[in-house]
């Protein structure tokens, strides 16, 4: 039996860190691929281009900020895989909040 490798690395690294945030990377991807499909929800048939996804992500981010949620705050989401999960994931990343995933399959004693 082989020992699995760790899912992270540590120590000295020759390549410089990028310094980009997930929000920065998302915005750059939106700028480069605005009209391409970004998110497809097969069960409902809904589709978002990168531009549409960015619009909705920004609206959620503004909503969070309006409610006083900001950098370093934790936002819990208890939901199955759905388009709204993706929106909140990117919105929290853009404002610097920490997304806390709560598995919807948890039982009461696990919460």
MMTF fields as JSON, N, C-alpha, C and O atoms, coordinates in Angstrom:
{
  "mmtfVersion": "1.0.0",
  "mmtfProducer": "UNKNOWN",
  "numBonds": 443,
  "numAtoms": 444,
  "numGroups": 111,
  "numChains": 1,
  "numModels": 1,
  "chainsPerModel": [1],
  "groupsPerChain": [111],
  "chainIdList": ["A"],
  "bondAtomList": [4, 2, 8, 6, 12, 10, 16, 14, 20, 18, 24, 22, 28, 26, 32, 30, 36, 34, 40, 38, 44, 42, 48, 46, 52, 50, 56, 54, 60, 58, 64, 62, 68, 66, 72, 70, 76, 74, 80, 78, 84, 82, 88, 86, 92, 90, 96, 94, 100, 98, 104, 102, 108, 106, 112, 110, 116, 114, 120, 118, 124, 122, 128, 126, 132, 130, 136, 134, 140, 138, 144, 142, 148, 146, 152, 150, 156, 154, 160, 158, 164, 162, 168, 166, 172, 170, 176, 174, 180, 178, 184, 182, 188, 186, 192, 190, 196, 194, 200, 198, 204, 202, 208, 206, 212, 210, 216, 214, 220, 218, 224, 222, 228, 226, 232, 230, 236, 234, 240, 238, 244, 242, 248, 246, 252, 250, 256, 254, 260, 258, 264, 262, 268, 266, 272, 270, 276, 274, 280, 278, 284, 282, 288, 286, 292, 290, 296, 294, 300, 298, 304, 302, 308, 306, 312, 310, 316, 314, 320, 318, 324, 322, 328, 326, 332, 330, 336, 334, 340, 338, 344, 342, 348, 346, 352, 350, 356, 354, 360, 358, 364, 362, 368, 366, 372, 370, 376, 374, 380, 378, 384, 382, 388, 386, 392, 390, 396, 394, 400, 398, 404, 402, 408, 406, 412, 410, 416, 414, 420, 418, 424, 422, 428, 426, 432, 430, 436, 434, 440, 438],
  "bondOrderList": [1, 1, 1, 1, 1, 1, 1, 1, 1, 1, 1, 1, 1, 1, 1, 1, 1, 1, 1, 1, 1, 1, 1, 1, 1, 1, 1, 1, 1, 1, 1, 1, 1, 1, 1, 1, 1, 1, 1, 1, 1, 1, 1, 1, 1, 1, 1, 1, 1, 1, 1, 1, 1, 1, 1, 1, 1, 1, 1, 1, 1, 1, 1, 1, 1, 1, 1, 1, 1, 1, 1, 1, 1, 1, 1, 1, 1, 1, 1, 1, 1, 1, 1, 1, 1, 1, 1, 1, 1, 1, 1, 1, 1, 1, 1, 1, 1, 1, 1, 1, 1, 1, 1, 1, 1, 1, 1, 1, 1, 1],
  "groupList": [{"groupName": "UNK", "atomNameList": ["N", "CA", "C", "O"], "elementList": ["N", "C", "C", "O"], "formalChargeList": [0, 0, 0, 0], "bondAtomList": [1, 0, 2, 1, 3, 2], "bondOrderList": [1, 1, 2], "singleLetterCode": "X", "chemCompType": "L-PEPTIDE LINKING"}],
  "groupTypeList": [0, 0, 0, 0, 0, 0, 0, 0, 0, 0, 0, 0, 0, 0, 0, 0, 0, 0, 0, 0, 0, 0, 0, 0, 0, 0, 0, 0, 0, 0, 0, 0, 0, 0, 0, 0, 0, 0, 0, 0, 0, 0, 0, 0, 0, 0, 0, 0, 0, 0, 0, 0, 0, 0, 0, 0, 0, 0, 0, 0, 0, 0, 0, 0, 0, 0, 0, 0, 0, 0, 0, 0, 0, 0, 0, 0, 0, 0, 0, 0, 0, 0, 0, 0, 0, 0, 0, 0, 0, 0, 0, 0, 0, 0, 0, 0, 0, 0, 0, 0, 0, 0, 0, 0, 0, 0, 0, 0, 0, 0, 0],
  "groupIdList": [1, 2, 3, 4, 5, 6, 7, 8, 9, 10, 11, 12, 13, 14, 15, 16, 17, 18, 19, 20, 21, 22, 23, 24, 25, 26, 27, 28, 29, 30, 31, 32, 33, 34, 35, 36, 37, 38, 39, 40, 41, 42, 43, 44, 45, 46, 47, 48, 49, 50, 51, 52, 53, 54, 55, 56, 57, 58, 59, 60, 61, 62, 63, 64, 65, 66, 67, 68, 69, 70, 71, 72, 73, 74, 75, 76, 77, 78, 79, 80, 81, 82, 83, 84, 85, 86, 87, 88, 89, 90, 91, 92, 93, 94, 95, 96, 97, 98, 99, 100, 101, 102, 103, 104, 105, 106, 107, 108, 109, 110, 111],
  "secStructList": [7, 7, 7, 7, 7, 7, 1, 1, 7, 7, 1, 7, 7, 1, 1, 7, 7, 7, 7, 7, 7, 2, 2, 2, 2, 2, 2, 2, 2, 2, 2, 2, 2, 6, 6, 1, 3, 3, 3, 3, 3, 6, 6, 6, 6, 3, 3, 3, 3, 2, 2, 2, 2, 2, 2, 2, 2, 2, 2, 2, 2, 2, 2, 2, 2, 2, 6, 6, 7, 7, 6, 6, 7, 3, 3, 3, 3, 3, 7, 7, 1, 7, 2, 2, 2, 2, 2, 2, 2, 2, 2, 2, 2, 2, 2, 6, 7, 3, 3, 3, 3, 3, 7, 6, 6, 7, 7, 4, 4, 4, 7],
  "xCoordList": [0.843, 0.0, 0.887, 1.839, 0.573, 1.369, 0.792, -0.408, 1.659, 1.24, 0.813, 1.576, -0.399, -0.825, 0.024, 0.491, 0.207, 0.936, 0.042, -1.178, 0.626, -0.199, -0.827, -0.301, -1.941, -2.643, -2.144, -2.783, -1.031, -0.456, 1.06, 1.607, 1.715, 3.17, 3.643, 2.897, 4.864, 5.427, 6.918, 7.49, 7.527, 8.957, 9.252, 8.372, 10.486, 10.933, 10.41, 10.435, 9.943, 9.385, 10.054, 10.153, 10.517, 11.222, 10.294, 10.674, 9.099, 8.168, 7.53, 7.165, 7.392, 6.754, 5.251, 4.627, 4.695, 3.246, 2.588, 3.146, 1.415, 0.734, 0.16, 0.188, -0.347, -0.945, -2.362, -2.97, -2.901, -4.278, -5.252, -4.95, -6.411, -7.489, -8.38, -8.253, -9.269, -10.235, -11.094, -11.419, -11.46, -12.232, -11.486, -12.077, -10.182, -9.361, -9.352, -9.521, -9.153, -9.1, -10.447, -10.499, -11.531, -12.87, -13.086, -13.551, -12.755, -12.932, -12.109, -12.58, -10.909, -10.054, -10.665, -10.643, -11.2, -11.838, -13.083, -13.33, -13.864, -15.056, -14.659, -15.301, -13.613, -13.169, -12.732, -12.949, -12.125, -11.606, -12.674, -12.547, -13.715, -14.682, -16.127, -16.963, -16.436, -17.744, -18.934, -19.932, -18.853, -20.0, -20.036, -20.952, -19.058, -19.022, -19.816, -19.995, -20.287, -20.987, -20.058, -18.921, -20.553, -19.794, -20.429, -19.725, -21.753, -22.466, -23.711, -24.482, -23.898, -25.069, -25.711, -25.063, -26.991, -27.75, -28.648, -29.724, -28.209, -28.933, -30.354, -31.263, -30.59, -31.967, -32.988, -34.106, -32.611, -33.559, -33.408, -34.294, -32.282, -32.017, -31.475, -31.281, -31.224, -30.692, -29.222, -28.471, -28.835, -27.452, -27.037, -27.855, -25.766, -25.185, -23.931, -23.086, -23.81, -22.52, -21.658, -22.15, -20.375, -19.528, -20.021, -19.987, -20.48, -20.977, -22.221, -22.345, -23.136, -24.345, -24.009, -24.58, -23.086, -22.681, -22.043, -22.325, -21.186, -20.538, -21.573, -21.454, -22.584, -23.655, -24.356, -24.583, -24.698, -25.406, -24.503, -24.947, -23.247, -22.287, -22.122, -22.13, -21.974, -21.81, -23.053, -22.938, -24.238, -25.473, -25.513, -25.91, -25.109, -25.067, -24.021, -24.26, -22.862, -21.801, -22.284, -22.027, -22.976, -23.52, -24.544, -24.578, -25.372, -26.346, -25.687, -26.152, -24.612, -23.888, -23.289, -23.395, -22.656, -22.053, -23.109, -22.875, -24.269, -25.363, -25.842, -26.297, -25.731, -26.15, -25.032, -25.164, -23.936, -22.848, -21.849, -21.003, -21.937, -20.981, -19.805, -19.99, -18.597, -17.416, -16.218, -16.341, -15.058, -13.806, -13.614, -13.73, -13.32, -13.054, -14.283, -14.162, -15.475, -16.702, -16.946, -16.526, -17.623, -17.952, -19.411, -20.3, -19.628, -20.976, -21.217, -20.521, -22.209, -22.54, -23.546, -24.474, -23.357, -24.334, -24.663, -23.782, -25.944, -26.448, -27.327, -28.518, -26.741, -27.461, -26.809, -25.613, -27.603, -27.015, -26.317, -26.348, -25.696, -25.091, -26.197, -27.116, -26.1, -27.088, -26.417, -25.374, -27.001, -26.382, -26.182, -25.182, -27.108, -27.0, -25.774, -25.203, -25.38, -24.17, -22.956, -22.088, -22.909, -21.804, -21.808, -20.749, -22.982, -23.075, -22.525, -21.739, -22.932, -22.469, -20.982, -20.281, -20.494, -19.064, -18.223, -17.285, -18.56, -17.787, -18.05, -17.131, -19.276, -19.587, -18.798, -18.243, -18.743, -17.975, -16.495, -15.804, -16.005, -14.591, -14.284, -13.237, -15.185, -14.94, -14.906, -14.174, -15.694, -15.706, -14.76, -14.63, -14.106, -13.143, -13.755, -13.093, -15.024, -15.666, -15.268, -14.8, -15.456, -15.077, -16.341, -17.248, -16.395, -17.552, -17.4, -16.384, -18.406, -18.421, -19.472, -20.67, -19.012, -19.917, -20.486, -19.741, -21.8, -22.472, -23.16, -24.061, -22.74, -23.251, -24.742, -25.123, -25.607, -27.038, -27.422, -28.554, -26.502, -26.782, -26.511, -26.798, -25.958, -25.701, -26.999, -28.066, -26.892, -28.004, -27.923, -26.89, -29.001, -29.066, -27.905, -27.361, -27.511, -26.436, -25.059, -24.104, -24.946, -23.666, -23.485, -22.386, -24.538, -24.462, -23.995, -23.877],
  "yCoordList": [-1.181, 0.0, 1.243, 1.332, 2.193, 3.412, 4.478, 4.508, 5.332, 6.443, 7.597, 8.008, 8.133, 9.247, 10.487, 10.734, 11.251, 12.508, 13.555, 13.51, 14.488, 15.549, 16.409, 16.499, 17.03, 17.864, 19.303, 20.189, 19.529, 20.863, 20.73, 19.634, 21.846, 21.855, 22.885, 23.786, 22.745, 23.719, 23.834, 23.032, 24.816, 25.012, 26.127, 26.911, 26.186, 27.222, 26.905, 25.756, 27.925, 27.768, 28.776, 29.953, 28.329, 29.211, 30.185, 31.325, 29.748, 30.604, 31.613, 31.259, 32.866, 33.863, 33.604, 33.089, 33.965, 33.869, 34.904, 35.975, 34.582, 35.482, 36.706, 37.799, 36.55, 37.678, 37.979, 38.925, 37.203, 37.405, 36.789, 35.786, 37.396, 36.797, 36.006, 36.126, 35.21, 34.498, 35.515, 35.31, 36.605, 37.659, 38.286, 38.537, 38.545, 39.088, 38.135, 38.551, 36.857, 35.854, 35.749, 35.626, 35.797, 35.749, 36.94, 36.766, 38.141, 39.342, 39.268, 39.679, 38.759, 38.619, 37.609, 37.825, 36.523, 35.52, 36.094, 35.843, 36.858, 37.507, 38.441, 38.442, 39.23, 40.169, 39.442, 39.932, 38.292, 37.554, 36.713, 36.427, 36.316, 35.359, 35.763, 34.894, 37.032, 37.556, 36.841, 36.602, 36.496, 35.924, 34.4, 33.804, 33.769, 32.304, 31.781, 32.479, 30.54, 29.917, 29.785, 29.33, 30.188, 30.076, 29.053, 28.335, 28.982, 28.112, 27.583, 28.346, 26.28, 25.637, 24.762, 23.886, 25.007, 24.19, 23.267, 23.668, 22.052, 21.119, 20.831, 20.806, 20.611, 20.297, 21.378, 21.057, 22.642, 23.726, 24.275, 24.968, 23.964, 24.507, 25.929, 26.53, 26.479, 27.844, 27.866, 26.927, 28.958, 29.15, 30.584, 31.501, 30.774, 32.089, 32.208, 31.313, 33.311, 33.634, 34.192, 34.445, 34.382, 34.982, 36.375, 36.75, 37.148, 38.5, 38.438, 39.214, 37.525, 37.382, 36.89, 37.359, 35.951, 35.443, 36.556, 36.688, 37.357, 38.471, 39.468, 39.971, 39.754, 40.68, 40.149, 40.892, 38.863, 38.274, 38.139, 38.361, 37.78, 37.695, 39.066, 39.185, 40.098, 41.452, 41.895, 42.579, 41.509, 41.859, 41.177, 41.794, 39.921, 39.214, 39.85, 40.025, 40.196, 40.829, 42.15, 42.431, 42.955, 44.221, 43.948, 44.652, 42.933, 42.576, 42.188, 42.583, 41.42, 41.039, 42.265, 42.424, 43.131, 44.345, 45.24, 45.819, 45.35, 46.166, 45.661, 46.435, 44.364, 43.763, 43.745, 43.125, 44.423, 44.544, 43.406, 43.316, 42.537, 41.432, 41.918, 42.479, 41.704, 42.186, 41.287, 40.122, 41.85, 41.106, 40.433, 41.061, 39.145, 38.372, 37.784, 36.901, 38.268, 37.698, 36.319, 36.032, 35.483, 34.143, 34.098, 34.619, 33.462, 33.306, 31.813, 31.151, 31.288, 29.87, 29.651, 30.44, 28.574, 28.189, 26.716, 25.857, 26.456, 25.099, 24.825, 25.137, 24.246, 24.049, 22.932, 22.674, 22.273, 21.298, 22.036, 23.265, 21.293, 21.92, 22.561, 21.882, 23.867, 24.613, 25.894, 26.285, 26.549, 27.775, 28.845, 29.563, 28.957, 29.975, 29.756, 30.712, 28.517, 28.2, 28.836, 29.408, 28.727, 29.324, 30.839, 31.45, 31.446, 32.901, 33.344, 34.288, 32.669, 33.069, 32.774, 33.507, 31.711, 31.393, 32.536, 33.002, 32.983, 34.066, 35.403, 36.211, 35.647, 36.917, 37.056, 38.119, 35.994, 36.074, 36.247, 36.989, 35.572, 35.718, 37.156, 37.693, 37.777, 39.144, 40.164, 41.15, 39.939, 40.916, 40.523, 41.244, 39.38, 38.951, 38.232, 38.019, 37.853, 37.069, 35.603, 35.182, 34.847, 33.438, 32.599, 32.689, 31.784, 30.923, 29.665, 28.973, 29.377, 28.181, 27.235, 27.515, 26.124, 25.15, 24.233, 23.633, 24.131, 23.234, 22.164, 22.466, 20.941, 19.833, 19.637, 19.414, 19.714, 19.552, 18.13, 17.895, 17.196, 15.818, 15.599, 14.524, 16.615, 16.477, 16.199, 16.686, 15.421, 15.172, 16.202, 16.845, 16.352, 17.365, 17.254, 18.275, 16.039, 15.877, 16.246, 16.379, 16.413, 16.774, 18.285, 18.755, 19.029, 20.481, 21.183, 22.408],
  "zCoordList": [0.0, 0.0, 0.0, 0.775, -0.865, -0.944, -0.018, 0.255, 0.445, 1.289, 0.394, -0.48, 0.592, -0.258, -0.007, 1.105, -1.064, -0.952, -0.298, -0.457, 0.427, 1.021, -0.074, -1.184, 0.244, -0.731, -0.725, -1.292, -0.101, -0.045, -0.099, 0.02, -0.276, -0.279, 0.731, 1.115, 1.147, 2.079, 1.809, 1.071, 2.401, 2.213, 1.23, 0.875, 0.803, -0.127, -1.519, -1.959, -2.195, -3.536, -4.448, -4.103, -5.612, -6.544, -7.263, -7.529, -7.574, -8.31, -7.358, -6.237, -7.794, -6.93, -6.823, -7.75, -5.69, -5.516, -6.424, -6.664, -6.92, -7.841, -7.148, -7.713, -5.963, -5.265, -5.7, -5.2, -6.613, -7.063, -6.073, -5.427, -5.963, -5.19, -6.142, -7.36, -5.593, -6.428, -7.176, -8.345, -6.51, -7.168, -8.329, -9.379, -8.157, -9.25, -10.435, -11.582, -10.149, -11.204, -11.911, -13.135, -11.149, -11.732, -12.666, -13.793, -12.209, -13.036, -14.318, -15.379, -14.233, -15.414, -16.398, -17.609, -15.875, -16.727, -17.391, -18.57, -16.646, -17.202, -18.345, -19.396, -18.147, -19.186, -20.454, -21.562, -20.294, -21.45, -22.149, -23.34, -21.432, -21.99, -21.712, -21.463, -21.746, -21.322, -21.952, -21.271, -23.225, -23.934, -23.935, -24.503, -23.31, -23.274, -22.079, -21.08, -22.2, -21.078, -19.885, -20.014, -18.722, -17.48, -16.552, -15.841, -16.554, -15.623, -16.317, -16.9, -16.25, -16.846, -15.779, -15.205, -15.521, -14.58, -15.395, -15.839, -15.584, -16.442, -15.969, -16.799, -14.668, -14.261, -14.643, -15.046, -14.518, -14.817, -16.229, -16.729, -16.872, -18.196, -18.174, -19.231, -16.978, -16.886, -17.283, -17.018, -17.923, -18.358, -18.057, -18.127, -17.724, -17.505, -18.349, -18.346, -19.07, -19.661, -18.533, -17.433, -18.809, -17.781, -17.407, -16.235, -18.399, -18.106, -17.219, -16.271, -17.519, -16.702, -15.295, -14.311, -15.213, -13.908, -13.087, -11.896, -13.713, -13.008, -12.499, -11.382, -13.31, -12.889, -11.641, -10.686, -11.653, -10.516, -9.293, -8.167, -9.506, -8.395, -7.752, -6.527, -8.572, -8.031, -7.256, -6.239, -7.732, -7.018, -5.649, -4.66, -5.589, -4.304, -3.395, -2.2, -3.956, -3.161, -2.564, -1.393, -3.354, -2.851, -1.752, -0.743, -1.946, -0.923, 0.394, 1.463, 0.32, 1.536, 2.216, 3.432, 1.419, 1.979, 2.625, 3.686, 1.983, 2.503, 3.864, 4.706, 4.057, 5.329, 6.363, 7.418, 6.058, 7.02, 7.01, 7.899, 6.015, 5.905, 5.077, 3.997, 5.577, 4.875, 5.064, 5.441, 4.795, 4.839, 6.201, 7.253, 6.137, 7.341, 8.013, 8.862, 7.64, 8.21, 7.608, 6.487, 8.36, 7.901, 7.464, 8.137, 6.322, 5.778, 5.599, 4.83, 6.317, 6.192, 5.088, 4.908, 4.352, 3.334, 3.533, 3.563, 3.666, 3.845, 2.638, 2.643, 1.613, 0.363, -0.436, -0.3, -1.267, -2.183, -3.321, -3.382, -4.211, -5.385, -6.214, -6.671, -6.401, -7.163, -7.657, -7.133, -8.655, -9.17, -8.102, -8.126, -7.182, -6.142, -5.259, -4.735, -5.098, -4.329, -5.011, -4.351, -6.33, -7.088, -6.937, -6.789, -6.975, -6.822, -5.473, -5.403, -4.406, -3.073, -2.909, -2.211, -3.544, -3.45, -4.016, -3.369, -5.22, -5.827, -5.132, -4.993, -4.7, -4.025, -2.729, -2.454, -1.931, -0.687, -0.983, -0.284, -2.009, -2.369, -2.775, -2.413, -3.521, -3.991, -2.857, -2.938, -1.797, -0.696, 0.434, 1.422, 0.283, 1.303, 2.482, 3.498, 2.354, 3.415, 3.264, 2.207, 4.316, 4.338, 4.2, 5.027, 3.149, 2.936, 3.781, 3.703, 4.58, 5.423, 4.849, 4.898, 4.311, 3.707, 4.783, 5.557, 4.825, 5.756, 4.914, 4.132, 5.074, 4.279, 4.55, 5.699, 3.513, 3.742, 4.157, 4.58, 4.04, 4.459, 5.947, 6.474, 6.632, 8.067, 8.816, 8.442, 9.861, 10.772, 11.901, 12.086, 12.644, 13.704, 14.679, 15.101, 15.049, 16.034, 15.479, 16.244, 14.152, 13.545, 13.41, 13.118, 13.616, 13.436, 14.685, 14.697]
}
